[in-house]
Amino acid sequence: MSTQKSDARAVEYRVRADAATAAAGACQLDRMREQHEAAAAVWTQLAEAEERRARERLVFHGAAVTTVPGGAA
């Protein structure tokens, strides 16, 4: 997978996390709010994994970046 695909997936996952967070904020039922919050957490984890994957790929291929695999941007 290219870094462009990882970047696009990360953006999509962040959008989904934001939507789940908004749904949690608007929800009046505790259990549904918890489910939306859990979904937001999973989407955020997926976005972070894609961002890490893209950074690691850039480092592996010798691109000029200022991060190391698993490091912060």
WOPE-V253793 format. One record per helix or strand of 3 or more residues. SS is the DSSP state (A for helix, B for strand). FROM is the first residue (numbers start at 1). LEN is the number of residues. If there is no record, write none. Layout:
BEGIN
SS&FROM&LEN ; SS&FROM&LEN
END
This chain:
BEGIN
A&3&24 ; A&30&31
END
